[in-house]
């Protein structure tokens, strides 16, 4: 099965949080921030049509959404509005 990207789209979506993992702290292995520790938060989201997607938040966004810095953490069952999300659609060919 081959996958091909077809560019990016900006979308807004109202989604339910199905699963939350993190925030976890990871050490960056390469690049200008090599050795630096940053937060990572992984979400599995779904819409009313049954579509499921994964979203990974990094750094300050992961910290805010994860409830650090005196903010309310995103939790399972929450409904979230994601605006101006850069989305990379994949076309799958068999």
Secondary structure, DSSP 8 states (H G I E B T S, - for coil): -EEEE---EEEEEEEEEEEEEEEEEEE--SSTTTT-EEEEEEEEEE-TTS-EEEEEEEHHHHHHHTT-SS-----TT-EEEEEEEEE--EEEE-
